[in-house]
């Protein structure tokens, strides 16, 4: 499929798809006319990339993790390693710490709001 169709199916801009390709996150074959031609599996790959970005990972980290993640058929990737579990667990702990910090900030703000209401 061409880049426009992939963008439409995933809701991701063509510019972002080109960025993913430049970062090694996404691959496309080239037609004789030089157009990008993505396989059907690119839709799942882009969704996975978006999920990892939403989780706060940077493109370089995503590039390291993507080859080890589950294949589109749900089975483990042939190159997945125990190190992947360690890395993903560390990322989850980082996110947990960020959530805890945000909850503390929200609680403090709630206290300030309540105090201001009582004034």
Helices and strands as residue ranges (DSSP letters): H 3-10, H 14-22, E 29-30, E 36-37, H 42-54, H 59-66, H 82-118
